[in-house]
Amino acid sequence: MVTSTSALTVQTFEIAKEEKIAAPIEIVFETLLEHLGPDFAPAEGASLHMRLEPWPGGRWYRDLGSNTGHLWGHVQVIKPPTLLEIWGPLAMSYPALSHVQYRLTADGGGTRLSFVHRAMGYAPEQREGAAEGWGRVLASVREQAERRNRSRGETR
């Protein structure tokens, strides 16, 4: 039997971002749920096959079919159309815990989306790309919500 021990360093990080979106809060929240679910894709555009169960305790996971995949987290708080919080490991495959919060506030005819991702745990890889990744996700939500808002305005 081989036994080894090593000291691990617990790390923390926080990413905070804000987007001003030219669309009503209901459209932005609806777009956010879709974007975290079936529309979630990396920069390359290939689907990650994500699923989001939009209720307290609901799972946020990558569905690879045949009962395989990755659990990214659970819905901790959902208060449509103003708040969504998810906790769990997210995409980290080591002992770590994350909490992400999307807070939406009506702002004139648009919406302010405030985002915070806090994490702690053993994270041997550099997480420098996380801020840029979340920035792409939020920009994509903004673009999709604004496009949806324009198309709804044209049909009226």
Backbone as CSV, one residue per row, in Angstrom:
resi,resn,N_x,N_y,N_z,CA_x,CA_y,CA_z,C_x,C_y,C_z
1,MET,0.833,-1.164,0.000,0.000,0.000,0.000,0.891,1.245,0.000
2,VAL,0.599,2.167,-0.909,1.362,3.407,-1.012,0.500,4.534,-0.471
3,THR,1.064,5.302,0.417,0.355,6.445,0.988,1.186,7.690,0.757
4,SER,0.521,8.742,0.381,1.234,10.012,0.247,0.370,11.116,0.827
5,THR,1.006,12.111,1.336,0.296,13.286,1.837,0.985,14.523,1.285
6,SER,0.213,15.551,1.120,0.790,16.823,0.689,-0.089,17.944,1.226
7,ALA,0.504,19.081,1.409,-0.239,20.245,1.876,-0.890,20.915,0.673
8,LEU,-2.185,21.180,0.785,-2.907,21.856,-0.284,-3.267,23.259,0.184
9,THR,-3.230,24.182,-0.713,-3.571,25.560,-0.384,-4.976,25.855,-0.867
10,VAL,-5.811,26.330,0.032,-7.157,26.751,-0.344,-7.059,28.150,-0.938
11,GLN,-7.649,28.312,-2.092,-7.635,29.593,-2.782,-9.052,30.135,-2.867
12,THR,-9.163,31.435,-3.020,-10.463,32.066,-3.224,-10.349,33.026,-4.400
13,PHE,-11.485,33.282,-5.028,-11.519,34.358,-6.010,-12.933,34.896,-6.113
14,GLU,-13.014,36.100,-6.644,-14.306,36.753,-6.868,-14.242,37.480,-8.201
15,ILE,-15.287,37.286,-8.984,-15.433,37.989,-10.256,-16.755,38.744,-10.171
16,ALA,-16.745,40.034,-10.425,-17.960,40.850,-10.421,-18.039,41.587,-11.748
17,LYS,-19.195,41.545,-12.358,-19.404,42.209,-13.650,-20.815,42.785,-13.676
18,GLU,-20.998,43.758,-14.542,-22.325,44.353,-14.697,-22.557,44.649,-16.168
19,GLU,-23.772,44.397,-16.628,-24.166,44.672,-18.006,-25.432,45.516,-17.987
20,LYS,-25.471,46.539,-18.814,-26.687,47.320,-19.046,-27.291,46.758,-20.319
21,ILE,-28.559,46.331,-20.239,-29.206,45.638,-21.348,-30.440,46.413,-21.770
22,ALA,-30.550,46.704,-23.055,-31.671,47.467,-23.596,-32.844,46.537,-23.891
23,ALA,-33.406,45.982,-22.814,-34.565,45.091,-22.918,-35.239,45.040,-21.551
24,PRO,-36.551,44.808,-21.517,-37.254,44.706,-20.234,-36.742,43.535,-19.394
25,ILE,-36.875,43.673,-18.088,-36.350,42.695,-17.138,-36.889,41.281,-17.399
26,GLU,-38.157,41.150,-17.781,-38.738,39.812,-18.035,-38.046,39.125,-19.208
27,ILE,-37.764,39.884,-20.258,-37.081,39.311,-21.422,-35.653,38.914,-21.053
28,VAL,-34.979,39.729,-20.262,-33.605,39.424,-19.870,-33.564,38.164,-19.009
29,PHE,-34.489,38.038,-18.050,-34.493,36.847,-17.190,-34.770,35.587,-18.005
30,GLU,-35.735,35.654,-18.894,-36.061,34.522,-19.773,-34.849,34.137,-20.623
31,THR,-34.162,35.122,-21.158,-32.974,34.885,-21.977,-31.855,34.274,-21.139
32,LEU,-31.690,34.765,-19.912,-30.665,34.217,-19.015,-30.880,32.732,-18.766
33,LEU,-32.115,32.337,-18.467,-32.408,30.917,-18.215,-32.097,30.063,-19.450
34,GLU,-32.467,30.557,-20.620,-32.167,29.811,-21.846,-30.664,29.736,-22.089
35,HIS,-29.998,30.842,-21.794,-28.567,30.896,-22.057,-27.777,29.966,-21.127
36,LEU,-28.223,29.802,-19.905,-27.549,28.886,-18.987,-27.928,27.435,-19.271
37,GLY,-29.008,27.232,-19.982,-29.452,25.896,-20.360,-29.007,25.547,-21.766
38,PRO,-29.958,25.333,-22.662,-29.620,24.801,-23.989,-28.746,25.705,-24.850
39,ASP,-28.728,27.014,-24.582,-27.924,27.922,-25.399,-26.506,28.124,-24.877
40,PHE,-26.146,27.465,-23.770,-24.815,27.654,-23.186,-23.771,27.026,-24.087
41,ALA,-22.801,27.836,-24.520,-21.767,27.344,-25.435,-20.467,28.091,-25.166
42,PRO,-19.344,27.417,-25.345,-18.061,28.113,-25.220,-17.858,29.052,-26.407
43,ALA,-16.753,29.737,-26.417,-16.464,30.711,-27.471,-16.495,30.079,-28.864
44,GLU,-16.170,28.800,-28.967,-16.142,28.129,-30.273,-17.536,27.925,-30.842
45,GLY,-18.574,28.029,-30.011,-19.937,27.910,-30.486,-20.553,26.525,-30.393
46,ALA,-19.798,25.510,-30.021,-20.348,24.161,-29.893,-21.144,24.051,-28.601
47,SER,-22.297,23.440,-28.642,-23.143,23.306,-27.460,-22.480,22.441,-26.397
48,LEU,-22.649,22.840,-25.153,-22.196,22.008,-24.033,-23.313,21.096,-23.530
49,HIS,-24.491,21.178,-24.135,-25.643,20.358,-23.753,-26.000,20.568,-22.281
50,MET,-26.064,21.836,-21.880,-26.386,22.173,-20.493,-27.887,22.124,-20.269
51,ARG,-28.272,21.813,-19.047,-29.671,21.810,-18.607,-29.737,22.610,-17.313
52,LEU,-30.766,23.437,-17.201,-31.007,24.179,-15.970,-32.445,23.929,-15.557
53,GLU,-32.620,23.370,-14.365,-33.958,23.133,-13.812,-34.299,24.359,-12.963
54,PRO,-35.200,25.239,-13.464,-35.417,26.548,-12.834,-36.353,26.524,-11.625
55,TRP,-35.922,25.842,-10.569,-36.650,25.836,-9.301,-35.642,25.605,-8.182
56,PRO,-35.989,25.963,-6.928,-35.049,25.757,-5.817,-34.614,24.293,-5.738
57,GLY,-33.312,24.079,-5.687,-32.768,22.720,-5.662,-32.564,22.125,-7.032
58,GLY,-33.055,22.799,-8.077,-32.892,22.299,-9.439,-31.428,22.200,-9.820
59,ARG,-31.144,21.261,-10.685,-29.757,21.029,-11.099,-29.379,21.915,-12.282
60,TRP,-28.102,22.278,-12.320,-27.498,22.872,-13.504,-26.404,21.892,-13.889
61,TYR,-26.592,21.224,-15.025,-25.677,20.146,-15.364,-25.468,20.023,-16.868
62,ARG,-24.386,19.370,-17.214,-24.063,19.059,-18.603,-24.557,17.648,-18.874
63,ASP,-25.481,17.530,-19.814,-26.108,16.255,-20.140,-25.426,15.645,-21.357
64,LEU,-24.638,14.597,-21.119,-23.937,13.932,-22.207,-24.697,12.715,-22.736
65,GLY,-25.917,12.487,-22.228,-26.726,11.366,-22.673,-26.383,10.079,-21.950
66,SER,-27.274,9.102,-22.015,-27.078,7.786,-21.398,-26.696,7.889,-19.925
67,ASN,-27.323,8.825,-19.214,-27.075,9.034,-17.778,-25.618,9.362,-17.460
68,THR,-24.961,10.119,-18.357,-23.604,10.589,-18.113,-23.589,12.110,-18.201
69,GLY,-22.612,12.716,-17.564,-22.506,14.165,-17.636,-21.751,14.729,-16.460
70,HIS,-21.943,16.020,-16.220,-21.239,16.735,-15.163,-22.241,17.601,-14.405
71,LEU,-22.294,17.476,-13.084,-23.107,18.372,-12.264,-22.304,19.633,-12.031
72,TRP,-22.842,20.781,-12.432,-22.162,22.061,-12.221,-22.672,22.742,-10.964
73,GLY,-23.940,22.516,-10.604,-24.452,23.175,-9.411,-25.931,22.949,-9.214
74,HIS,-26.451,23.605,-8.192,-27.875,23.563,-7.857,-28.403,24.987,-7.719
75,VAL,-29.656,25.173,-8.083,-30.303,26.463,-7.897,-30.513,26.664,-6.403
76,GLN,-29.931,27.703,-5.867,-30.086,28.028,-4.452,-31.264,28.975,-4.262
77,VAL,-31.366,29.987,-5.126,-32.450,30.968,-5.052,-32.899,31.281,-6.463
78,ILE,-34.203,31.312,-6.667,-34.750,31.788,-7.931,-35.986,32.625,-7.610
79,LYS,-35.942,33.882,-8.025,-37.049,34.822,-7.826,-37.251,35.580,-9.135
80,PRO,-37.964,34.951,-10.090,-38.161,35.604,-11.386,-38.900,36.935,-11.211
81,PRO,-38.526,37.967,-11.893,-37.423,38.068,-12.852,-36.215,38.812,-12.282
82,THR,-35.986,38.735,-10.966,-34.946,39.584,-10.379,-33.710,38.874,-9.848
83,LEU,-33.776,37.573,-9.584,-32.645,36.936,-8.911,-32.522,35.458,-9.270
84,LEU,-31.280,35.048,-9.537,-30.945,33.636,-9.714,-29.595,33.410,-9.046
85,GLU,-29.537,32.428,-8.145,-28.282,32.055,-7.497,-28.078,30.559,-7.670
86,ILE,-26.842,30.188,-7.987,-26.468,28.783,-8.175,-25.201,28.524,-7.372
87,TRP,-25.171,27.388,-6.675,-23.961,26.993,-5.937,-23.552,25.598,-6.366
88,GLY,-22.272,25.320,-6.293,-21.764,24.003,-6.657,-20.345,24.119,-7.168
89,PRO,-19.805,23.049,-7.723,-18.416,23.081,-8.192,-18.238,23.834,-9.507
90,LEU,-19.318,24.089,-10.231,-19.288,24.607,-11.591,-18.400,23.698,-12.431
91,ALA,-17.489,24.235,-13.204,-16.702,23.377,-14.096,-15.407,22.903,-13.449
92,MET,-15.278,23.074,-12.142,-14.034,22.696,-11.463,-14.101,21.233,-11.020
93,SER,-13.145,20.464,-11.459,-13.110,19.036,-11.127,-12.114,18.764,-10.009
94,TYR,-12.255,19.506,-8.933,-11.445,19.279,-7.743,-12.210,19.844,-6.560
95,PRO,-11.726,19.645,-5.341,-12.494,20.085,-4.179,-12.618,21.606,-4.131
96,ALA,-13.741,22.090,-4.633,-13.989,23.527,-4.685,-15.489,23.774,-4.649
97,LEU,-15.863,24.947,-4.240,-17.267,25.339,-4.166,-17.412,26.737,-4.726
98,SER,-18.418,26.925,-5.556,-18.691,28.220,-6.161,-20.097,28.671,-5.828
99,HIS,-20.283,29.971,-5.890,-21.598,30.581,-5.764,-21.668,31.662,-6.830
100,VAL,-22.664,31.590,-7.709,-22.863,32.629,-8.707,-24.215,33.281,-8.472
101,GLN,-24.252,34.582,-8.661,-25.484,35.336,-8.450,-25.716,36.252,-9.656
102,TYR,-26.924,36.169,-10.187,-27.378,37.065,-11.240,-28.506,37.894,-10.632
103,ARG,-28.282,39.204,-10.478,-29.308,40.087,-9.922,-29.713,41.061,-11.029
104,LEU,-31.012,41.074,-11.340,-31.535,41.930,-12.391,-32.352,43.056,-11.763
105,THR,-32.146,44.263,-12.273,-32.857,45.434,-11.779,-33.393,46.206,-12.978
106,ALA,-34.699,46.509,-12.951,-35.272,47.348,-14.003,-34.609,48.716,-13.920
107,ASP,-34.217,49.235,-15.072,-33.492,50.499,-15.128,-34.013,51.287,-16.318
108,GLY,-35.023,52.124,-16.065,-35.672,52.826,-17.167,-36.379,51.818,-18.050
109,GLY,-36.130,51.867,-19.346,-36.722,50.893,-20.265,-35.858,49.661,-20.429
110,GLY,-34.748,49.600,-19.709,-33.838,48.470,-19.833,-33.650,47.736,-18.518
111,THR,-32.570,46.985,-18.439,-32.278,46.151,-17.268,-30.794,46.234,-16.954
112,ARG,-30.487,46.289,-15.677,-29.104,46.196,-15.216,-28.916,44.788,-14.675
113,LEU,-27.958,44.054,-15.232,-27.642,42.693,-14.800,-26.330,42.736,-14.032
114,SER,-26.397,42.477,-12.727,-25.198,42.426,-11.885,-24.865,40.968,-11.632
115,PHE,-23.611,40.619,-11.827,-23.148,39.239,-11.734,-21.985,39.161,-10.754
116,VAL,-22.010,38.151,-9.872,-20.890,37.885,-8.975,-20.653,36.380,-8.938
117,HIS,-19.387,35.982,-9.093,-18.986,34.581,-8.951,-17.909,34.547,-7.874
118,ARG,-18.203,33.835,-6.791,-17.227,33.654,-5.716,-16.933,32.168,-5.607
119,ALA,-15.655,31.846,-5.406,-15.270,30.434,-5.301,-14.159,30.274,-4.282
120,MET,-14.118,29.065,-3.697,-13.035,28.725,-2.784,-12.775,27.233,-2.892
121,GLY,-11.528,26.873,-2.621,-11.167,25.467,-2.640,-9.783,25.274,-3.202
122,TYR,-9.457,24.032,-3.436,-8.174,23.680,-4.028,-8.328,23.808,-5.536
123,ALA,-7.600,24.716,-6.126,-7.702,24.954,-7.565,-6.289,25.027,-8.147
124,PRO,-5.718,23.874,-8.522,-4.326,23.869,-8.980,-4.112,24.618,-10.294
125,GLU,-5.140,24.700,-11.127,-4.995,25.389,-12.404,-5.275,26.875,-12.208
126,GLN,-4.680,27.684,-13.031,-4.959,29.111,-12.978,-6.381,29.356,-13.468
127,ARG,-7.122,30.217,-12.772,-8.502,30.524,-13.131,-8.604,31.884,-13.818
128,GLU,-7.494,32.346,-14.411,-7.463,33.672,-15.014,-8.473,33.821,-16.148
129,GLY,-8.761,32.770,-16.864,-9.696,32.852,-17.979,-11.150,32.937,-17.555
130,ALA,-11.435,32.723,-16.273,-12.831,32.726,-15.814,-13.491,34.082,-16.007
131,ALA,-12.797,35.165,-15.712,-13.398,36.496,-15.860,-13.750,36.770,-17.316
132,GLU,-12.855,36.413,-18.230,-13.135,36.616,-19.651,-14.292,35.727,-20.106
133,GLY,-14.322,34.495,-19.604,-15.413,33.580,-19.963,-16.763,34.091,-19.519
134,TRP,-16.853,34.552,-18.267,-18.118,35.116,-17.788,-18.468,36.383,-18.549
135,GLY,-17.467,37.159,-18.922,-17.724,38.355,-19.727,-18.371,38.010,-21.053
136,ARG,-17.891,36.933,-21.699,-18.495,36.473,-22.960,-19.928,35.997,-22.739
137,VAL,-20.165,35.276,-21.638,-21.519,34.791,-21.344,-22.472,35.975,-21.166
138,LEU,-22.082,36.954,-20.359,-22.962,38.100,-20.100,-23.185,38.929,-21.358
139,ALA,-22.145,39.127,-22.165,-22.307,39.866,-23.417,-23.263,39.133,-24.353
140,SER,-23.177,37.825,-24.375,-24.063,37.034,-25.216,-25.514,37.124,-24.737
141,VAL,-25.722,37.103,-23.414,-27.078,37.280,-22.866,-27.610,38.649,-23.282
142,ARG,-26.770,39.682,-23.149,-27.191,41.033,-23.536,-27.582,41.077,-25.012
143,GLU,-26.732,40.561,-25.882,-27.008,40.591,-27.321,-28.287,39.841,-27.662
144,GLN,-28.465,38.664,-27.079,-29.641,37.844,-27.374,-30.907,38.497,-26.836
145,ALA,-30.869,39.071,-25.629,-32.048,39.728,-25.050,-32.418,40.970,-25.859
146,GLU,-31.429,41.743,-26.276,-31.715,42.945,-27.066,-32.279,42.573,-28.433
147,ARG,-31.756,41.516,-29.044,-32.283,41.042,-30.330,-33.728,40.567,-30.158
148,ARG,-33.985,39.816,-29.086,-35.337,39.328,-28.804,-36.290,40.507,-28.570
149,ASN,-35.832,41.517,-27.850,-36.653,42.691,-27.568,-36.990,43.436,-28.859
150,ARG,-36.009,43.594,-29.741,-36.258,44.284,-31.026,-37.255,43.501,-31.861
151,SER,-37.119,42.172,-31.910,-38.020,41.372,-32.739,-39.440,41.375,-32.177
152,ARG,-39.596,41.421,-30.869,-40.936,41.505,-30.272,-41.558,42.857,-30.557
153,GLY,-40.753,43.909,-30.584,-41.246,45.249,-30.881,-41.722,45.376,-32.319
154,GLU,-41.073,44.636,-33.230,-41.442,44.679,-34.634,-42.740,43.957,-34.909
155,THR,-43.115,42.966,-34.070,-44.332,42.191,-34.305,-45.568,42.845,-33.714
156,ARG,-45.377,43.934,-32.971,-46.531,44.617,-32.359,-47.165,45.584,-33.302
